[in-house]
Amino acid sequence: MEGGSIAKRDHGGPGE
């Protein structure tokens, strides 16, 4: 991943 939080936001995240 590219930092974790950024990657999650980029993919939608598990809840965000």
mmCIF entry with sequence, helices, sheets and N, C-alpha, C, O atoms, coordinates in Angstrom:
data_MODEL
# 
_entry.id   MODEL 
# 
_entity.id                         1 
_entity.type                       polymer 
_entity.pdbx_number_of_molecules   1 
# 
_entity_poly.entity_id                      1 
_entity_poly.type                           'polypeptide(L)' 
_entity_poly.nstd_linkage                   no 
_entity_poly.nstd_monomer                   no 
_entity_poly.pdbx_seq_one_letter_code       MEGGSIAKRDHGGPGE 
_entity_poly.pdbx_seq_one_letter_code_can   MEGGSIAKRDHGGPGE 
_entity_poly.pdbx_strand_id                 A 
# 
loop_
_entity_poly_seq.entity_id 
_entity_poly_seq.num 
_entity_poly_seq.mon_id 
_entity_poly_seq.hetero 
1 1  MET n 
1 2  GLU n 
1 3  GLY n 
1 4  GLY n 
1 5  SER n 
1 6  ILE n 
1 7  ALA n 
1 8  LYS n 
1 9  ARG n 
1 10 ASP n 
1 11 HIS n 
1 12 GLY n 
1 13 GLY n 
1 14 PRO n 
1 15 GLY n 
1 16 GLU n 
# 
_struct_asym.id          A 
_struct_asym.entity_id   1 
# 
_struct_conf.conf_type_id            HELX_P 
_struct_conf.id                      HELX_P1 
_struct_conf.pdbx_PDB_helix_id       AA1 
_struct_conf.beg_label_comp_id       SER 
_struct_conf.beg_label_asym_id       A 
_struct_conf.beg_label_seq_id        5 
_struct_conf.pdbx_beg_PDB_ins_code   ? 
_struct_conf.end_label_comp_id       HIS 
_struct_conf.end_label_asym_id       A 
_struct_conf.end_label_seq_id        11 
_struct_conf.pdbx_end_PDB_ins_code   ? 
_struct_conf.beg_auth_comp_id        SER 
_struct_conf.beg_auth_asym_id        A 
_struct_conf.beg_auth_seq_id         5 
_struct_conf.end_auth_comp_id        HIS 
_struct_conf.end_auth_asym_id        A 
_struct_conf.end_auth_seq_id         11 
_struct_conf.pdbx_PDB_helix_class    1 
_struct_conf.details                 ? 
_struct_conf.pdbx_PDB_helix_length   7 
# 
_struct_conf_type.id          HELX_P 
_struct_conf_type.criteria    ? 
_struct_conf_type.reference   ? 
# 
loop_
_atom_site.group_PDB 
_atom_site.id 
_atom_site.type_symbol 
_atom_site.label_atom_id 
_atom_site.label_alt_id 
_atom_site.label_comp_id 
_atom_site.label_asym_id 
_atom_site.label_entity_id 
_atom_site.label_seq_id 
_atom_site.pdbx_PDB_ins_code 
_atom_site.Cartn_x 
_atom_site.Cartn_y 
_atom_site.Cartn_z 
_atom_site.occupancy 
_atom_site.B_iso_or_equiv 
_atom_site.pdbx_formal_charge 
_atom_site.auth_seq_id 
_atom_site.auth_comp_id 
_atom_site.auth_asym_id 
_atom_site.auth_atom_id 
_atom_site.pdbx_PDB_model_num 
ATOM 1  N N  . MET A 1 1  ? 0.836   -1.212 0.000  1.00 0.00 ? 1  MET A N  1 
ATOM 2  C CA . MET A 1 1  ? 0.000   0.000  0.000  1.00 0.00 ? 1  MET A CA 1 
ATOM 3  C C  . MET A 1 1  ? 0.871   1.261  0.000  1.00 0.00 ? 1  MET A C  1 
ATOM 4  O O  . MET A 1 1  ? 2.080   1.199  0.219  1.00 0.00 ? 1  MET A O  1 
ATOM 5  N N  . GLU A 1 2  ? 0.233   2.391  -0.248 1.00 0.00 ? 2  GLU A N  1 
ATOM 6  C CA . GLU A 1 2  ? 0.998   3.634  -0.346 1.00 0.00 ? 2  GLU A CA 1 
ATOM 7  C C  . GLU A 1 2  ? 0.803   4.516  0.883  1.00 0.00 ? 2  GLU A C  1 
ATOM 8  O O  . GLU A 1 2  ? 0.732   5.739  0.759  1.00 0.00 ? 2  GLU A O  1 
ATOM 9  N N  . GLY A 1 3  ? 0.717   3.918  2.054  1.00 0.00 ? 3  GLY A N  1 
ATOM 10 C CA . GLY A 1 3  ? 0.563   4.748  3.249  1.00 0.00 ? 3  GLY A CA 1 
ATOM 11 C C  . GLY A 1 3  ? -0.558  4.245  4.138  1.00 0.00 ? 3  GLY A C  1 
ATOM 12 O O  . GLY A 1 3  ? -0.611  4.585  5.320  1.00 0.00 ? 3  GLY A O  1 
ATOM 13 N N  . GLY A 1 4  ? -1.456  3.436  3.584  1.00 0.00 ? 4  GLY A N  1 
ATOM 14 C CA . GLY A 1 4  ? -2.532  2.862  4.393  1.00 0.00 ? 4  GLY A CA 1 
ATOM 15 C C  . GLY A 1 4  ? -3.806  3.679  4.293  1.00 0.00 ? 4  GLY A C  1 
ATOM 16 O O  . GLY A 1 4  ? -4.739  3.299  3.585  1.00 0.00 ? 4  GLY A O  1 
ATOM 17 N N  . SER A 1 5  ? -3.848  4.803  5.002  1.00 0.00 ? 5  SER A N  1 
ATOM 18 C CA . SER A 1 5  ? -5.074  5.615  5.020  1.00 0.00 ? 5  SER A CA 1 
ATOM 19 C C  . SER A 1 5  ? -5.373  6.155  3.626  1.00 0.00 ? 5  SER A C  1 
ATOM 20 O O  . SER A 1 5  ? -6.532  6.218  3.217  1.00 0.00 ? 5  SER A O  1 
ATOM 21 N N  . ILE A 1 6  ? -4.340  6.541  2.904  1.00 0.00 ? 6  ILE A N  1 
ATOM 22 C CA . ILE A 1 6  ? -4.545  7.089  1.558  1.00 0.00 ? 6  ILE A CA 1 
ATOM 23 C C  . ILE A 1 6  ? -5.063  5.977  0.639  1.00 0.00 ? 6  ILE A C  1 
ATOM 24 O O  . ILE A 1 6  ? -5.969  6.186  -0.167 1.00 0.00 ? 6  ILE A O  1 
ATOM 25 N N  . ALA A 1 7  ? -4.468  4.802  0.783  1.00 0.00 ? 7  ALA A N  1 
ATOM 26 C CA . ALA A 1 7  ? -4.877  3.681  -0.057 1.00 0.00 ? 7  ALA A CA 1 
ATOM 27 C C  . ALA A 1 7  ? -6.327  3.305  0.238  1.00 0.00 ? 7  ALA A C  1 
ATOM 28 O O  . ALA A 1 7  ? -7.099  3.013  -0.675 1.00 0.00 ? 7  ALA A O  1 
ATOM 29 N N  . LYS A 1 8  ? -6.689  3.315  1.511  1.00 0.00 ? 8  LYS A N  1 
ATOM 30 C CA . LYS A 1 8  ? -8.069  2.972  1.878  1.00 0.00 ? 8  LYS A CA 1 
ATOM 31 C C  . LYS A 1 8  ? -9.040  3.997  1.299  1.00 0.00 ? 8  LYS A C  1 
ATOM 32 O O  . LYS A 1 8  ? -10.095 3.630  0.783  1.00 0.00 ? 8  LYS A O  1 
ATOM 33 N N  . ARG A 1 9  ? -8.689  5.272  1.382  1.00 0.00 ? 9  ARG A N  1 
ATOM 34 C CA . ARG A 1 9  ? -9.582  6.304  0.844  1.00 0.00 ? 9  ARG A CA 1 
ATOM 35 C C  . ARG A 1 9  ? -9.696  6.151  -0.673 1.00 0.00 ? 9  ARG A C  1 
ATOM 36 O O  . ARG A 1 9  ? -10.760 6.371  -1.252 1.00 0.00 ? 9  ARG A O  1 
ATOM 37 N N  . ASP A 1 10 ? -8.589  5.772  -1.304 1.00 0.00 ? 10 ASP A N  1 
ATOM 38 C CA . ASP A 1 10 ? -8.575  5.650  -2.753 1.00 0.00 ? 10 ASP A CA 1 
ATOM 39 C C  . ASP A 1 10 ? -9.485  4.512  -3.203 1.00 0.00 ? 10 ASP A C  1 
ATOM 40 O O  . ASP A 1 10 ? -10.099 4.572  -4.269 1.00 0.00 ? 10 ASP A O  1 
ATOM 41 N N  . HIS A 1 11 ? -9.560  3.477  -2.374 1.00 0.00 ? 11 HIS A N  1 
ATOM 42 C CA . HIS A 1 11 ? -10.375 2.318  -2.731 1.00 0.00 ? 11 HIS A CA 1 
ATOM 43 C C  . HIS A 1 11 ? -11.741 2.358  -2.058 1.00 0.00 ? 11 HIS A C  1 
ATOM 44 O O  . HIS A 1 11 ? -12.572 1.475  -2.270 1.00 0.00 ? 11 HIS A O  1 
ATOM 45 N N  . GLY A 1 12 ? -11.959 3.350  -1.274 1.00 0.00 ? 12 GLY A N  1 
ATOM 46 C CA . GLY A 1 12 ? -13.246 3.451  -0.601 1.00 0.00 ? 12 GLY A CA 1 
ATOM 47 C C  . GLY A 1 12 ? -13.128 3.133  0.874  1.00 0.00 ? 12 GLY A C  1 
ATOM 48 O O  . GLY A 1 12 ? -13.838 3.714  1.694  1.00 0.00 ? 12 GLY A O  1 
ATOM 49 N N  . GLY A 1 13 ? -12.241 2.216  1.220  1.00 0.00 ? 13 GLY A N  1 
ATOM 50 C CA . GLY A 1 13 ? -12.059 1.877  2.626  1.00 0.00 ? 13 GLY A CA 1 
ATOM 51 C C  . GLY A 1 13 ? -13.111 0.890  3.099  1.00 0.00 ? 13 GLY A C  1 
ATOM 52 O O  . GLY A 1 13 ? -14.118 0.686  2.420  1.00 0.00 ? 13 GLY A O  1 
ATOM 53 N N  . PRO A 1 14 ? -12.891 0.272  4.257  1.00 0.00 ? 14 PRO A N  1 
ATOM 54 C CA . PRO A 1 14 ? -13.822 -0.701 4.811  1.00 0.00 ? 14 PRO A CA 1 
ATOM 55 C C  . PRO A 1 14 ? -15.063 -0.052 5.409  1.00 0.00 ? 14 PRO A C  1 
ATOM 56 O O  . PRO A 1 14 ? -15.995 -0.743 5.822  1.00 0.00 ? 14 PRO A O  1 
ATOM 57 N N  . GLY A 1 15 ? -15.073 1.263  5.454  1.00 0.00 ? 15 GLY A N  1 
ATOM 58 C CA . GLY A 1 15 ? -16.238 1.933  6.051  1.00 0.00 ? 15 GLY A CA 1 
ATOM 59 C C  . GLY A 1 15 ? -16.247 3.409  5.692  1.00 0.00 ? 15 GLY A C  1 
ATOM 60 O O  . GLY A 1 15 ? -17.244 4.100  5.903  1.00 0.00 ? 15 GLY A O  1 
ATOM 61 N N  . GLU A 1 16 ? -15.130 3.893  5.146  1.00 0.00 ? 16 GLU A N  1 
ATOM 62 C CA . GLU A 1 16 ? -15.069 5.333  4.835  1.00 0.00 ? 16 GLU A CA 1 
ATOM 63 C C  . GLU A 1 16 ? -15.478 5.581  3.393  1.00 0.00 ? 16 GLU A C  1 
ATOM 64 O O  . GLU A 1 16 ? -15.491 6.727  2.943  1.00 0.00 ? 16 GLU A O  1 
# 
